Amino acid sequence: MSLPACGGGPPQSGSPQGAPPYIACQPDPDPSPVPPGPDQADVRFRTASGLRADIPYIDSVKTQSPDTLRYTWGVALTEAEESEIDFRDRSLGPALVSEQIRAYTDANAATYAGDYLDTAGGIATFLFTQQVDRHRTELSAIFPYPARLAVRAARYTSVQLQAFKERISGLPAGTFNSVAINVPSNTVRVNVPACAGPALAPFAMVPADAIYVYLGSRPTLNAGTEP
């Protein structure tokens, strides 16, 4: 069984001597690199929130009348943008973890693969390994914001991903830096101290399409479950 390329890309010229061809020894790329500058915080927040984040637009927002700007989230937002972020925080997010929704996912644990709030469009997204159309219909009937609901297919259930994570967690100290389940990609992400072939051999215990291995030049978000 082969592993996916470390860092998710093709082998690089800098790969260590003797590394297997499927290993590209590189760090995990920053998903939202932000150039330094006075608008850095605005760009980072807006990018993470799925809002328009180009500098000319940000500058145009900041030149609007102070009466129309909102700084609740620490950056300059229009009234409409603040309303959207507030809706996600106060309504959409809590709806994901409501008693009724948790009861549904628990009852369908055999196919449930996790859920998350897709910030790109403010969409509550649920993953299942089978009968996606049925789950979409049933969730639309109980989720309070069906227009903000998406249900898509995944290969592995949450139970399976947790089992993969526990297998890796049981490896000897020093084999990896951290391990976390990433729900959107339906994988277990492993931060490793080295990308040499022998160092990666232990991870072959997990299916190749269920694991994302990358070099530990920067830490993972946490060592548990990534959103």
C-alpha positions in Angstrom: 0.0 0.0 0.0 1.4 3.4 -1.0 0.9 6.6 0.9 -0.2 10.0 -0.6 2.6 12.4 -1.2 3.7 14.2 1.9 2.3 17.7 1.5 -0.2 16.4 -1.1 1.9 17.3 -4.2 4.2 15.5 -6.6 7.7 14.6 -5.5 10.0 17.6 -5.2 13.6 17.9 -6.1 14.4 18.5 -2.4 13.1 15.1 -1.4 15.5 13.1 0.8 17.8 10.5 -0.8 16.1 7.2 -0.9 12.6 8.6 -0.4 9.9 6.6 -2.2 8.5 8.3 -5.3 5.1 9.0 -3.6 6.8 11.1 -0.9 7.3 14.8 -1.5 9.1 16.2 1.5 7.5 19.5 2.0 5.5 21.4 4.6 1.8 21.8 4.6 1.0 24.9 2.5 -0.7 27.8 4.3 -4.3 27.6 3.0 -4.6 31.4 3.2 -1.2 33.1 2.9 -1.5 36.8 3.8 1.1 39.4 2.7 2.3 41.7 5.4 0.6 45.1 5.5 -1.9 47.3 7.4 -4.8 45.3 6.1 -3.3 41.9 7.1 -5.9 41.2 9.9 -8.7 42.2 7.6 -7.5 39.9 4.8 -7.0 37.0 7.1 -10.5 37.4 8.8 -12.3 37.9 5.5 -10.5 35.0 3.8 -11.3 32.6 6.7 -15.0 33.9 6.6 -15.5 33.6 2.9 -15.9 37.3 2.5 -14.4 39.4 -0.3 -10.8 40.0 0.7 -9.0 42.0 -2.0 -7.1 45.1 -0.7 -9.0 47.6 -3.0 -12.3 46.4 -1.7 -11.2 46.5 1.9 -9.9 50.0 1.5 -13.2 51.0 -0.1 -15.1 49.6 2.9 -12.9 51.5 5.4 -13.6 54.8 3.6 -17.4 54.4 4.0 -19.2 56.6 6.5 -18.4 55.5 10.1 -22.2 55.2 10.7 -22.3 52.3 8.2 -19.3 50.3 9.5 -19.2 47.6 12.1 -16.2 46.5 14.1 -17.8 43.8 16.3 -15.4 41.2 14.9 -12.3 43.4 15.2 -12.2 44.4 11.5 -14.1 46.8 9.4 -17.3 45.2 8.0 -20.3 46.5 6.2 -23.7 46.1 7.9 -24.6 43.2 5.5 -21.3 41.4 6.2 -21.6 41.8 10.0 -25.2 40.5 9.7 -24.0 37.4 7.8 -21.2 36.6 10.3 -23.5 37.1 13.2 -26.1 34.7 11.6 -23.5 32.0 11.2 -22.2 32.5 14.8 -25.6 32.8 16.6 -27.9 30.7 14.4 -26.3 28.5 11.8 -23.5 27.1 14.0 -25.7 26.3 17.0 -28.2 24.6 14.6 -25.4 22.2 13.6 -25.1 20.9 17.2 -28.7 21.0 18.2 -30.3 18.1 20.0 -32.4 17.1 17.1 -29.5 17.1 14.6 -27.2 15.2 17.0 -30.0 12.6 17.5 -30.2 12.2 13.7 -26.5 11.8 13.1 -26.3 9.4 16.1 -29.1 7.3 14.6 -27.2 7.2 11.3 -23.8 6.6 12.7 -23.2 3.7 10.3 -23.0 6.1 7.4 -22.4 9.5 9.1 -19.0 11.0 8.2 -19.1 14.3 10.1 -20.3 17.8 9.5 -18.9 21.3 9.4 -19.7 24.9 8.6 -18.3 25.8 5.2 -17.3 29.4 5.7 -16.9 30.0 2.0 -20.6 30.3 1.6 -22.0 29.9 5.1 -23.2 26.4 4.4 -23.9 23.7 7.0 -22.4 20.6 5.3 -23.0 17.0 6.3 -21.1 14.0 5.0 -22.5 10.4 4.6 -21.0 7.4 3.0 -24.3 6.0 1.6 -27.8 7.2 0.7 -26.9 10.8 0.4 -30.1 11.8 -1.3 -32.2 10.3 1.5 -30.1 12.1 4.2 -30.5 15.3 2.3 -34.2 15.0 2.2 -34.5 14.0 5.9 -32.1 16.7 7.1 -33.9 19.4 5.0 -37.1 18.5 6.9 -35.5 19.1 10.4 -32.7 21.6 9.8 -34.0 25.1 10.6 -32.2 26.7 7.6 -32.6 24.3 4.7 -31.4 26.9 2.2 -28.0 26.8 4.0 -27.7 23.0 4.0 -25.5 20.8 1.9 -25.2 17.0 2.1 -22.4 15.2 0.2 -20.8 11.8 -0.2 -17.7 10.7 1.7 -15.7 7.5 1.6 -15.1 6.9 5.4 -17.5 7.3 8.3 -16.6 9.2 11.4 -16.2 6.0 13.3 -13.7 4.7 10.7 -11.7 7.9 10.8 -11.5 7.8 14.5 -10.3 4.3 14.4 -7.5 5.3 11.9 -6.6 8.2 14.2 -6.3 5.9 17.2 -4.1 3.5 15.3 -1.7 6.3 14.5 -1.9 7.7 18.0 -0.7 4.3 19.2 2.6 4.5 17.3 5.9 5.1 19.2 6.7 8.6 20.4 8.6 10.5 17.7 6.9 8.9 14.8 4.7 11.9 14.3 4.1 15.3 15.8 0.3 15.4 15.8 -2.7 13.7 14.3 -6.1 15.1 13.6 -9.3 14.2 11.8 -10.1 16.7 9.0 -13.8 16.5 8.3 -14.0 18.4 4.9 -11.3 16.3 3.3 -12.6 13.1 5.0 -9.0 12.2 6.1 -6.7 11.9 9.0 -3.9 14.5 8.8 -0.5 13.6 10.2 2.2 16.1 10.9 5.6 14.2 10.7 9.1 15.2 11.8 10.7 13.6 8.7 9.6 12.5 5.3 12.2 9.8 4.7 10.7 6.5 3.5 11.4 4.4 6.6 9.9 7.1 8.8 6.7 6.9 6.9 6.3 3.2 6.7 4.2 2.9 9.9 1.4 4.9 8.4 0.8 2.2 5.8 -1.6 0.8 8.4 -4.2 3.4 7.2 -5.7 3.4 3.7 -3.8 5.7 1.4 -6.9 7.8 0.5 -7.7 8.3 4.2 -4.4 9.9 5.3 -2.7 13.2 4.5 1.0 13.3 5.6 3.0 16.5 5.7 6.2 17.8 7.1 6.0 19.5 10.5 7.4 22.9 9.7 4.2 24.4 11.2 1.8 22.9 13.8 -1.6 21.6 13.0 -4.6 23.5 14.2 -4.9 21.0 17.1 -4.3 17.4 17.9 -7.9 16.3 17.9 -10.4 17.1 15.2 -10.0 19.8 12.6 -13.1 21.5 11.3 
